[in-house]
Amino acid sequence: MKKIFTMAVALLMFAGNAKALEYESEQGFTWQAFAGMNTTKITGIDYNAKIGGVFGVKLDYMLPKAHGTYITAGLDWTMKGAKDDGVAAGESGAIYQGTDKFKLNYMEIPVRLGYRYNFSHELGVYGEVGPYFAMGIRGKHKFKADADGADARSSEWSYNAFKKSTVKPNFQRWDAGVGFRVGAEYNQHYNLTVGCDWGITDMWRDKYRDAIYDASGDDMDKIHNFNLTIAFGYRF
């Protein structure tokens, strides 16, 4: 009886493993295009989160004989930043109430290690974790007044937030951090992904930080990008 029970358990385990192998993804390369939405924030300054967009492509390589483990790399256009409702001085020197925004757009390269589990040929889930590297392409610090006509035009201003300056807040072009993604795939094509990224690079430029210290004696807090993402993709 004991031998029969042992053989039955072994057969069940073998059947379960065979079923899992039946649903494993094919080895080799696939690629995916995606688009979605960011909710971003700059930590270390008292600004609120800002909504942005993200879109790009990624290449996945399913490792041979790794039972669902893969590596992935991509190229993303991602819109980050922060905003605040506050006051600022216009060109005339008058103080206006308005919205202050940092709009920071990056080309980003994520590199992650992932694991995928398929429940069936139609449905699978996956998780990925790893670093990202980014270069700022377009950056703008903009204030828009809550005013009309000439008052609004005289109080609004903007400038390149990646351009070096010792008098205006400005950021480094290069950023890096770590992040993760979890998602589900239907019919081996349609993907829904949710993820989070934490920047580890201090975004203030050294010259601006030094200028503030020389003028006030205050050492500025380090600031970093933080980002939540939801995206829809299609695997080819």
C-alpha positions as CSV (number, residue, x, y, z in Angstrom):
1,M,0.0,0.0,0.0
2,K,2.8,2.4,0.9
3,K,4.5,1.8,-2.5
4,I,1.3,2.3,-4.3
5,F,0.7,5.6,-2.5
6,T,4.3,6.8,-3.2
7,M,3.9,5.9,-6.9
8,A,0.5,7.8,-7.0
9,V,2.1,10.9,-5.5
10,A,5.0,10.7,-8.0
11,L,2.6,10.4,-10.9
12,L,0.6,13.4,-9.7
13,M,3.8,15.5,-9.4
14,F,4.9,14.4,-12.8
15,A,1.5,15.2,-14.3
16,G,1.5,18.7,-12.6
17,N,5.0,19.4,-13.9
18,A,4.1,18.3,-17.4
19,K,1.1,20.5,-17.4
20,A,3.2,23.5,-16.3
21,L,5.7,22.8,-19.0
22,E,2.9,22.5,-21.5
23,Y,2.0,26.2,-20.8
24,E,5.6,27.5,-20.7
25,S,6.4,30.4,-23.1
26,E,8.6,29.6,-26.1
27,Q,12.3,30.3,-25.7
28,G,13.8,33.2,-27.6
29,F,13.0,36.8,-28.4
30,T,9.7,38.7,-28.6
31,W,9.0,42.4,-28.5
32,Q,6.2,44.5,-27.3
33,A,4.9,48.1,-27.9
34,F,3.1,49.8,-25.1
35,A,1.5,53.1,-24.0
36,G,0.1,54.3,-20.7
37,M,0.0,56.9,-17.9
38,N,2.4,58.1,-15.2
39,T,1.7,59.6,-11.8
40,T,5.0,61.3,-11.0
41,K,6.5,63.2,-8.1
42,I,9.8,64.8,-7.2
43,T,10.6,63.8,-3.6
44,G,12.4,66.2,-1.4
45,I,10.4,69.3,-2.5
46,D,6.9,70.3,-1.3
47,Y,5.2,69.8,-4.7
48,N,2.2,67.6,-5.6
49,A,2.1,64.6,-8.0
50,K,1.7,65.3,-11.7
51,I,0.0,63.2,-14.4
52,G,2.1,62.3,-17.5
53,G,2.3,59.8,-20.3
54,V,4.6,57.0,-21.2
55,F,5.1,54.9,-24.4
56,G,7.8,52.8,-25.9
57,V,9.0,49.4,-26.9
58,K,10.6,46.5,-25.1
59,L,12.5,43.3,-26.1
60,D,12.1,40.1,-24.0
61,Y,14.4,37.1,-24.1
62,M,13.0,34.0,-22.6
63,L,16.0,32.1,-21.2
64,P,16.4,28.5,-22.4
65,K,15.5,25.8,-19.8
66,A,14.8,28.5,-17.2
67,H,11.1,27.6,-16.8
68,G,9.7,31.1,-17.2
69,T,12.7,33.3,-16.4
70,Y,13.5,36.1,-18.9
71,I,15.5,39.3,-19.3
72,T,14.0,42.4,-20.8
73,A,15.2,45.8,-22.0
74,G,13.3,48.7,-23.5
75,L,13.4,52.2,-24.8
76,D,10.7,54.5,-23.3
77,W,9.6,58.1,-23.7
78,T,8.4,59.0,-20.2
79,M,6.9,62.3,-18.9
80,K,7.8,63.1,-15.3
81,G,7.8,66.1,-13.0
82,A,5.6,67.8,-10.3
83,K,3.3,70.7,-9.8
84,D,2.1,73.1,-7.1
85,D,-0.6,75.7,-6.6
86,G,1.2,78.7,-5.2
87,V,2.3,82.3,-5.8
88,A,5.1,83.8,-7.9
89,A,6.2,87.3,-9.1
90,G,5.5,88.3,-12.7
91,E,7.6,90.5,-14.9
92,S,6.0,93.6,-13.4
93,G,7.0,92.5,-9.9
94,A,3.4,91.9,-8.8
95,I,2.6,88.7,-7.0
96,Y,0.1,86.3,-8.6
97,Q,-1.7,83.1,-7.6
98,G,-1.2,80.3,-10.0
99,T,0.2,76.9,-10.9
100,D,3.9,76.1,-10.8
101,K,5.0,73.0,-12.9
102,F,8.1,71.1,-13.6
103,K,7.7,69.2,-16.9
104,L,10.6,66.7,-17.3
105,N,10.6,64.4,-20.3
106,Y,13.2,61.6,-20.5
107,M,14.3,58.9,-22.9
108,E,14.7,55.9,-20.6
109,I,16.3,52.5,-20.9
110,P,15.0,49.9,-18.3
111,V,16.9,46.6,-17.9
112,R,15.0,44.0,-15.8
113,L,15.0,40.3,-14.8
114,G,11.6,38.8,-15.0
115,Y,9.6,35.6,-14.2
116,R,6.4,34.5,-16.1
117,Y,3.9,31.9,-15.1
118,N,1.2,30.8,-17.5
119,F,-2.1,29.4,-16.1
120,S,-3.1,28.4,-19.6
121,H,-2.3,29.1,-23.3
122,E,-4.5,32.2,-23.0
123,L,-3.6,33.7,-19.6
124,G,-0.2,34.4,-17.9
125,V,1.1,36.7,-15.2
126,Y,4.6,38.0,-14.7
127,G,6.9,40.2,-12.6
128,E,10.1,42.1,-13.4
129,V,12.7,44.0,-11.4
130,G,15.8,45.9,-12.3
131,P,17.5,49.3,-12.9
132,Y,16.7,52.1,-15.4
133,F,18.9,54.7,-17.0
134,A,17.5,58.0,-18.4
135,M,18.5,61.1,-20.2
136,G,16.5,64.3,-20.0
137,I,15.4,65.4,-23.5
138,R,12.9,68.2,-22.8
139,G,12.5,70.1,-19.5
140,K,10.4,73.1,-18.5
141,H,9.7,75.0,-15.4
142,K,6.5,77.0,-16.0
143,F,4.3,79.3,-13.9
144,K,0.8,80.1,-15.1
145,A,-1.2,82.7,-13.3
146,D,-4.8,82.5,-12.4
147,A,-5.5,85.8,-14.1
148,D,-7.0,87.2,-17.3
149,G,-5.7,89.4,-20.2
150,A,-2.6,91.5,-19.8
151,D,-2.2,90.5,-16.1
152,A,-1.9,86.9,-17.1
153,R,0.6,87.5,-19.9
154,S,2.8,89.6,-17.7
155,S,2.9,87.1,-14.9
156,E,3.5,83.9,-16.8
157,W,7.0,82.6,-17.5
158,S,8.9,79.4,-18.4
159,Y,12.5,78.3,-19.0
160,N,14.5,75.1,-19.8
161,A,14.7,73.3,-16.5
162,F,17.7,71.2,-17.7
163,K,19.8,74.3,-18.6
164,K,22.5,75.2,-16.2
165,S,21.8,78.2,-14.0
166,T,22.9,79.5,-10.6
167,V,19.7,81.6,-10.0
168,K,16.9,79.4,-11.3
169,P,16.0,75.8,-10.2
170,N,17.6,73.4,-12.7
171,F,18.1,69.7,-12.9
172,Q,20.7,67.2,-14.2
173,R,19.9,65.6,-17.5
174,W,21.0,62.1,-16.4
175,D,19.0,60.0,-14.0
176,A,19.0,56.4,-12.8
177,G,17.0,54.3,-10.4
178,V,15.4,51.0,-9.8
179,G,11.9,49.7,-10.4
180,F,9.5,46.8,-10.8
181,R,6.6,45.8,-13.0
182,V,3.8,43.2,-12.5
183,G,1.3,42.4,-15.2
184,A,-0.9,39.9,-17.0
185,E,-1.0,38.8,-20.6
186,Y,-4.0,37.5,-22.5
187,N,-3.9,35.4,-25.6
188,Q,-0.1,35.7,-25.8
189,H,-0.5,39.3,-27.1
190,Y,-2.5,41.7,-24.9
191,N,-0.8,43.1,-21.8
192,L,-1.8,45.2,-18.7
193,T,1.2,46.3,-16.6
194,V,1.5,48.2,-13.3
195,G,4.8,49.4,-12.0
196,C,6.8,51.7,-9.8
197,D,10.2,53.4,-10.2
198,W,12.5,55.1,-7.6
199,G,15.2,57.5,-8.8
200,I,18.5,57.3,-6.9
201,T,20.2,60.2,-8.6
202,D,20.1,63.6,-6.9
203,M,18.5,65.8,-9.5
204,W,19.8,69.2,-8.4
205,R,22.8,70.5,-10.4
206,D,25.9,71.0,-8.3
207,K,26.3,74.6,-9.4
208,Y,22.8,75.5,-8.4
209,R,23.1,73.8,-5.1
210,D,26.4,75.5,-4.4
211,A,25.0,78.9,-5.3
212,I,22.1,78.5,-2.9
213,Y,24.5,77.5,-0.1
214,D,26.7,80.5,-0.8
215,A,23.7,82.9,-0.8
216,S,21.8,81.5,2.2
217,G,24.1,79.0,4.0
218,D,21.4,76.4,3.7
219,D,22.3,72.9,2.3
220,M,19.4,71.8,0.0
221,D,17.8,68.4,0.5
222,K,18.4,65.8,-2.2
223,I,15.6,65.3,-4.6
224,H,14.7,62.3,-6.7
225,N,12.2,61.2,-9.3
226,F,9.3,58.9,-8.2
227,N,6.9,57.3,-10.6
228,L,3.8,55.1,-10.7
229,T,2.9,53.6,-14.1
230,I,0.0,51.8,-15.7
231,A,0.3,50.7,-19.3
232,F,-1.3,48.6,-22.0
233,G,0.8,46.7,-24.5
234,Y,0.7,44.4,-27.5
235,R,3.3,41.6,-27.9
236,F,4.3,40.8,-31.5
